[in-house]
Amino acid sequence: VQLVESGGGLVQAGGSLRLSCAASGSTFSINTMGWFRQAPGNQRELVATIATGGSTYYADSVKGRFTISRDGAKNTVYLQMNSLKLEDTGVYYCVSRIVPVGRWPYWGQGTQVTVSS
């Protein structure tokens, strides 16, 4: 499975961005997709996930502001980010796995999101 992210950029605090992640390869095997992020000097943080059945998970830090969605026909997952804060700055990575729980074996290359004041 290959994952390619797009949609990062520079945005002012309070603004919005939508990230996209297109999957290719053995996409039929994908169960769950999600997004991690990593700010400079910090560990990678799981931001949101969405399973094949549509169930979602959000980190407390993004609940109510971010929405993850999935288009099965296009093998694409989206992360709509609203009310962005300075602390949302970081590299966002798309991830996927073929089982409902456990490690994330497939990672995209990452896309930079920078929130300015």
Order of alpha helices (4+ residues) and beta strands (2+ residues): beta-beta-beta-beta-beta-beta-beta-beta-beta-beta-beta
